[in-house]
Amino acid sequence: MKRNRAVWGLLTVLLGVFMAINTSTVWKWMYPIKYQQEIKQASQRYAVDPHLVLAIIRAESDFDPTRVSKKGALGLMQVMPDTASWVLSQADFADASMDNITHPKVNIDVGTWYLSFLLKKFAGDTVLAVAAYNAGPGNVTAWLARSQWNGSSDTIADIPIGETRHYVQRVLYFHQRYNQVYSDQLE
C-alpha cells in the first residue's frame, strides 16, 4: 500500500512538473528543427515556406540524412534519383551532384528547388504540390483532369493512392505544427 502511494505521489509530482514546463519548450522538443541554416537558406533562395520544408523532411525522413526508401528515394527530403538528376540538369547547383545528393545541404537544396517547381506548377497550391511531391506531378494532374480528386484539403480522402493520401495528411499536420511552434522564427 505504501508503495502504491509512493508511485502515485511520484506520478503526481511528475505531472505537476510536466504541466509547469513552458509549453513552448515541450512543443519544440516534440517538433525539433535540425539543419535550420540549410533549410532557411534554401527556403529563401527558392521562395518556399521553411515550415513546409520542415514538414516534408519530418514526414519523409524524420531528419535522418542516411535514409533510403524501399523505392530508392534518398536523404532528408527523400528525393528519387531520377528526380534529382532532372533537378540538377534544370537548376544551377555549383556544388551538387548525384555523388553527394544525400549530403544534407545538397539534399535540402535539391528537394526545396523541386518543391518550389511544384508550387509554381500548381499555382502556389500547397496541397497539390505536396501530393505531387509524393505521387509525381503527372499523377496529380491526371487525378484533377479525370475529376478523381478536386485538389482541396477538404477532399484529401479522395486521393486515389493511399500512400499519397496519408502523406498529404501528415505533411499538412506537421506544417501546421511547425507554423504554430516556430511562427516566424525561420522567416
C-alpha positions as CSV (number, residue, x, y, z in Angstrom):
1,M,0.0,0.0,0.0
2,K,2.8,2.4,0.8
3,R,4.4,1.6,-2.5
4,N,1.3,2.5,-4.4
5,R,1.1,5.8,-2.6
6,A,4.7,6.5,-3.4
7,V,4.1,5.7,-7.1
8,W,1.0,7.9,-7.2
9,G,2.9,10.6,-5.4
10,L,5.7,10.4,-7.9
11,L,3.3,10.4,-10.8
12,T,1.5,13.5,-9.4
13,V,4.9,15.3,-9.0
14,L,5.9,14.4,-12.5
15,L,2.6,15.5,-13.9
16,G,2.9,18.8,-12.0
17,V,6.4,19.3,-13.3
18,F,5.3,18.5,-16.9
19,M,2.4,21.0,-16.6
20,A,4.8,23.6,-15.2
21,I,7.2,23.3,-18.0
22,N,7.0,26.0,-20.6
23,T,4.7,24.5,-23.3
24,S,6.9,26.1,-25.9
25,T,9.8,24.0,-24.7
26,V,7.7,20.9,-24.8
27,W,6.4,21.6,-28.3
28,K,9.9,22.4,-29.5
29,W,11.0,19.0,-28.1
30,M,8.2,17.3,-29.9
31,Y,8.8,19.2,-33.2
32,P,12.6,19.8,-33.4
33,I,14.4,21.7,-36.1
34,K,17.6,20.2,-37.5
35,Y,19.6,21.7,-40.3
36,Q,18.0,25.0,-39.6
37,Q,20.5,27.1,-41.6
38,E,20.3,24.9,-44.6
39,I,16.5,24.9,-44.6
40,K,16.4,28.7,-44.0
41,Q,18.9,29.4,-46.9
42,A,17.2,27.0,-49.4
43,S,13.7,28.3,-48.4
44,Q,14.8,31.9,-49.0
45,R,16.6,31.1,-52.2
46,Y,13.6,29.2,-53.8
47,A,10.8,31.2,-52.1
48,V,9.3,28.3,-50.2
49,D,7.8,28.4,-46.7
50,P,10.5,27.0,-44.5
51,H,7.9,25.3,-42.3
52,L,6.7,23.4,-45.3
53,V,10.2,22.2,-46.0
54,L,10.5,21.1,-42.3
55,A,7.2,19.3,-42.6
56,I,8.3,17.4,-45.7
57,I,11.6,16.5,-44.1
58,R,9.8,15.3,-40.9
59,A,7.3,13.2,-42.9
60,E,9.9,11.9,-45.4
61,S,13.0,11.0,-43.2
62,D,12.4,12.3,-39.7
63,F,15.6,14.2,-40.1
64,D,17.7,11.1,-41.0
65,P,20.1,12.1,-43.8
66,T,21.1,8.5,-44.4
67,R,17.5,7.3,-45.1
68,V,16.9,5.4,-48.3
69,S,13.3,4.3,-49.1
70,K,12.3,0.9,-50.4
71,K,11.7,2.7,-53.8
72,G,15.2,4.3,-53.7
73,A,14.4,7.8,-52.5
74,L,17.4,9.4,-50.9
75,G,18.3,11.6,-48.0
76,L,16.4,14.1,-45.8
77,M,13.9,15.1,-48.4
78,Q,13.7,11.6,-49.9
79,V,14.4,12.7,-53.5
80,M,14.2,10.0,-56.1
81,P,17.4,9.6,-58.2
82,D,15.6,10.4,-61.5
83,T,14.0,13.5,-60.0
84,A,17.4,14.6,-58.5
85,S,19.1,14.1,-61.9
86,W,16.4,16.1,-63.6
87,V,16.6,18.9,-61.0
88,L,20.4,19.0,-61.3
89,S,20.0,19.4,-65.0
90,Q,17.5,22.2,-64.7
91,A,19.0,24.3,-61.9
92,D,22.4,25.8,-61.3
93,F,23.8,23.9,-58.4
94,A,27.5,24.6,-58.3
95,D,28.4,22.1,-55.5
96,A,25.7,19.5,-56.1
97,S,25.9,16.2,-57.9
98,M,24.4,12.7,-57.7
99,D,27.6,11.7,-55.8
100,N,26.6,14.0,-52.9
101,I,22.8,14.0,-53.1
102,T,22.5,12.6,-49.6
103,H,24.6,15.4,-48.1
104,P,22.1,17.5,-46.0
105,K,22.8,20.8,-47.7
106,V,22.6,19.4,-51.2
107,N,19.5,17.3,-50.5
108,I,17.7,20.2,-48.9
109,D,18.6,22.5,-51.9
110,V,17.5,19.9,-54.5
111,G,14.3,19.0,-52.6
112,T,13.4,22.6,-51.9
113,W,14.1,23.6,-55.6
114,Y,11.8,20.8,-56.7
115,L,9.1,21.8,-54.1
116,S,9.3,25.3,-55.5
117,F,8.9,24.0,-59.0
118,L,5.8,22.1,-57.9
119,L,4.3,25.1,-56.2
120,K,4.8,27.1,-59.3
121,K,3.3,24.3,-61.5
122,F,0.2,24.1,-59.3
123,A,-0.2,27.9,-58.9
124,G,1.0,28.1,-55.3
125,D,-1.4,25.4,-54.1
126,T,0.3,23.7,-51.2
127,V,-2.0,20.7,-51.1
128,L,-1.5,19.9,-54.8
129,A,2.3,20.5,-54.5
130,V,2.6,18.2,-51.5
131,A,0.6,15.5,-53.3
132,A,2.8,15.9,-56.4
133,Y,6.0,15.7,-54.2
134,N,4.9,12.2,-53.2
135,A,3.0,10.8,-56.2
136,G,4.5,12.9,-59.0
137,P,3.0,15.9,-60.9
138,G,1.7,13.6,-63.7
139,N,-0.5,11.6,-61.3
140,V,-1.9,14.7,-59.6
141,T,-2.6,16.4,-63.0
142,A,-4.3,13.2,-64.2
143,W,-6.5,13.0,-61.0
144,L,-7.6,16.5,-61.5
145,A,-8.3,16.0,-65.2
146,R,-10.4,12.9,-64.5
147,S,-12.1,14.5,-61.5
148,Q,-10.9,11.8,-59.2
149,W,-9.8,14.4,-56.8
150,N,-10.5,18.2,-56.8
151,G,-7.3,19.1,-55.1
152,S,-8.7,20.6,-52.0
153,S,-7.7,19.9,-48.4
154,D,-11.3,19.0,-47.7
155,T,-11.3,16.1,-50.1
156,I,-7.9,14.5,-49.3
157,A,-9.8,11.3,-48.7
158,D,-10.5,11.2,-52.4
159,I,-6.8,10.9,-53.4
160,P,-6.6,7.6,-55.3
161,I,-3.3,6.4,-53.8
162,G,-3.5,5.6,-50.1
163,E,0.2,6.3,-49.5
164,T,-0.2,9.8,-51.0
165,R,-3.4,10.4,-49.1
166,H,-1.7,9.7,-45.8
167,Y,1.4,11.5,-46.8
168,V,-0.5,14.7,-47.6
169,Q,-2.3,14.5,-44.3
170,R,0.9,14.0,-42.4
171,V,2.7,16.8,-44.2
172,L,-0.1,19.3,-43.7
173,Y,-0.3,18.3,-40.0
174,F,3.4,18.8,-39.5
175,H,3.3,22.1,-41.5
176,Q,0.6,23.4,-39.1
177,R,2.6,22.3,-36.1
178,Y,5.8,23.8,-37.2
179,N,4.0,27.1,-38.1
180,Q,2.5,27.2,-34.6
181,V,5.6,26.2,-32.7
182,Y,8.1,28.4,-34.6
183,S,5.8,31.0,-36.1
184,D,8.2,33.4,-37.8
185,Q,11.4,32.1,-36.3
186,L,12.6,30.8,-39.7
187,E,11.4,33.7,-41.8
